[in-house]
Amino acid sequence: MSQLPKPDTAELRGKYPGVFERPASARLALPAVIVAALAIFAYGLVDLDFSPSKLITGMSQLGWITMMMIPPNPGSSFPLYMQALGETLSIALLGTTLAALFALPVSLLAARNIIPSNLIRFPVRRFLDSIRGVDTLIWALVWINVVGLGPFAGVLAIMVSDFGAFGKLFSEAIEAADRKQVEGIRASGGNALHEIRFGLLPQVLPVIAGQVLYFIESNTRSATIIGIVGAGGIGLQLAEQIRVLEWQKVSFLILMILIAVAAIDFISSKLRFAIIGQRAVV
């Protein structure tokens, strides 16, 4: 067998000097980042009082709690828990739907292909970023102090939190839309509203619908968490049972939440495929 020719190192160095003669800063950048990350990690372990002995002791406590959870048993509170679960699903559905309805027109103002001027688009984007930067749990605490305890505060918290997220996602979907349909509407004499209505929205609505369905599933878990701080739903029942150490009821509530999330995930995936299928046929 013939041997491969030996590469000319000098020629390669002359042809690719950036590969063979990297500056010291480029060679040291990766090791410096690794050392810095390890230093931050070690400092975090010390500063957060990480203790393997506490972890081992806690695992035995976790095992005891797990044994106390078996078997799951709602007792006489099953109708109350079903009502609380329905309340949680309602909070997630209503909050997500309202957020999507309010975010869609605002997202048009944040899309570059709709509003080319930074004078309007920049403050709208920063406004959406500022709302999205506050977690749903913080919004729940805010609205509880505004409208009081209950599911209404939970709906408002999810609506405001998702409003910022939907505004960003919808605007990016609009910017990624194909311009050919818009140009066809314009060439046929349509105005700017016609371009949006018949050129952009038919392309982005399936994407928007898929995002909304995903957020409904995600917000079912969020509605459970904000219920713990007083925003209603099954989270409130879960916090109460943990407080009184009713572990069998706690495990039953967790099982209800898992089943509900799995069911919503199955239904939303079917709906997303149905929407995409309709678009493919059209």
N, C-alpha and C positions, 0 to 999 in steps of 0.2 A: 504493500500500500504506500502511496506517495504521502510524504509528510507535508503538513501545511507550512507555508513560508514563515520564517521568523519575522515578527513585526519590527519595524524600524522605530525604536523608542524616540530617537532624536527627531525624526520626522513627525511623529505623533505629538511630541511636546511643542514643536513649532506650529502644528496645525491647531492644537487644542490647548493653548497655554492656560486657560481658565480651569481646566480639569487637573493638570499636573502641578500648577503653581497657585494654589488657592491662598488667599491672604490669611494671616494668622487669625484675624477676627472671625473669618468664616469657619476655620478649623476648630476654633475654641467655642463657637456659639452653642453647638449641641451639647458638649460636655458641661458647659456653664449652666445651661437650662436644666439638665438632669440633676446636677449638684444642687441647684437652687430649689428644684421640686422636692428632692429628698430632704433638704434642710427644712423646708416648710412643713413637710409631712412629719418629720421628727419633732419639730416645735409644736405641731398640733397635737401629737400624742401626749406630750408633756403638759401643754397648757390645758387640754381638755380632761386631764386626770384619767387617762386611759389605764386600766388596771386589768391584767389577765385574771387575777384572782377574783375580782368582782364579776368578770364575765363568766367564769366557771361557776361561781355561786349563783349567779342569776340564771344560768341554764338549768340548774336543778329546780329553781323556783318556777321557771317556765314550764318544765316538765310536770310539776305539781299542778299548775294552773290548767295545763292541757288535759290532765287526767280528770280534773274537776269539771271540765267542759263536756265530758262524754257521759251519757248521750245528750245531744241537744234537746231541750225541752222548754216550750214556751209557757207551760203551765196553763193558767186560765186567761192569759193575755194575748192569745193568738189573734182575735179580732182587732184588738188595739194595735198590734204590730202590723197587721195587714193595712189598716188605715194609715199608719205612719209611713209604710212603704209607698202606698199610693200618693201620699203627700210629698214624699221625696221625689218620686217620678214626675209629679206635677210641677214641682219647683224646677227640676232640670229641664223639662220640656218647655214650660212657659218662659223661663229665663233665657234659654237658648234661642227660642223663636223670636222673642222681642229684640234680643241683641242683633240677630241677623236682619230683621226688618229695619232697624234703625241704622245699622252699619252699611247696608247696601248703597243708599244714596250718598253717604259720606265717603265711601270708598271711591266713588266716581270722582270726587274732588281730589283724592290722593293719587289717582292714576296719571302717569305721565302722558299717556296717549289721549287722555281726555282734557287734562289741564296742563298744557305745556309750561305755563308760567310758574316759577318758583315762588312768586309772591303769594299765591294762594295755596299751592300744593305743600310747600315746606311747613307752614304753621299747622296745617291739617294733619300731616304725618307726625309732627312732634306732639300734637294733641293726642293722637291715637297711641303713640309710644308712652306718653305719661300715664294714660289710663291703663294700658297693658302692663306697665311696670309695677302696679300694685296688685298683690295677690288677692284671690277671691276671699280668703279668710279675713283679710284686713277690711275689704269692702263689706263683709258681713258684719264685722264689729262696728263699722261706721253706720251702716243702715239700721242696725239694732238700736243704736242710740238716737237715730232720727225718727223711725217709725215704730219702735218698740219690738219686743220679742214676737216671734212667730214666722210662718212661712213667707209672708209678704216681704220681710227683710231678706230672706234667702233668694227670692225671685229677683229682687233689685240688685243684690250682690252679684249673682251670676250674670244678669243682664249687663251691668256696667263693666264687669271684668271681661266678658266675651265681646262686648262692643269694640274694645280696642283691638282684640285679637282678630275678630272678623274684618274690621276695617283694613288691617294690614293684609290679611290673606286674600280678601276680595279684590283689593287694589292690585296685588301682584298677579292674580288670575286675569284681571282685565288687561293689564299691561302685556301679558303673554299671549293675548288673543291674536288671531291671524288678521292682518290688515286688509287682506284681499276682499273679504266680504264688506268691510267698511267702505273701501274704495269703490266697490260695485254699487252700493247704495248711493254714494255721492255722485257717481257718474250717471245714475238714473234720475238725478234731480232731487234726491232726498236732502233734508237739512240735518243739523247736528243731532237733534232728538231722534230722527229716523235712523241715523247711523248707530246710535246707542241701542235703540229698541230692536232693530232688525239685523244689525251687523255684529254687535258685541254681546248683548245679553244671551242670544241663543247659543253662543259658544261657551260662555262662562257659567250659565245656570246649572248644568250638570256638575261642574266642579264645585260650585257653591253648595249645591244640594248634598254632595258627598261630604263636604266639610261640616255642614250643619249636622248631618246624621252622626258623624264621628264625635262632635262636641256634645251631642245629647247623651251619648254613651259615657263620655268622660265626665260630664257634669252630674251624672247620677252618683258617681263617687264623690265629687265635690260637694253635692248637696248633702251627702251623708256627713262629711267633715264639718261643714258650716252648721249643720244641725246640732253638733256637740256644743257650740258656743251660744245656742239659743235661737237658731234660725228655723226651728221646726223640723219635722220629718223624723225618719228612723234614727238619725244620728242622736237626737235628744234622748230617745229610748235607750240607745246603746250606752250613752254616757251615764244614764241613771242606773242601769243594771251593773255596769262596771263599778260605780260608786258604792253600791250595796253588796258587791261581791257575789252576784247571782250568775255564776259562770255558765251554767247550762242555758240560761236565757241569753247570755252574751253569745254563746256559740250558735244558738238558733238564729239570732239576729244577723250574725256574720254570714251564716248559710243563706239566709234570705237575700242579703245584699249580693252575694256571689251569683246566686241563681238569677236575680233580676238583671245584673250586669251582663251575664252570659246570654240571656234571652234578648236583651236590647242589642247586643253585638250581633247576634244571629239575624235579627230582623233588619237592622240597619245595613248589614252586608247584602242581604237579599234586595233591599230597596235600592242600594247603590248600583248593584249589577243590573237591576231593572231599568234604572234611569240611563245608564250607559248603553244598555241594549237598545232602548228606544232611540237614543241619539244615533247609534250605528245604523239602525234601519232607515231613519230619516236621511 
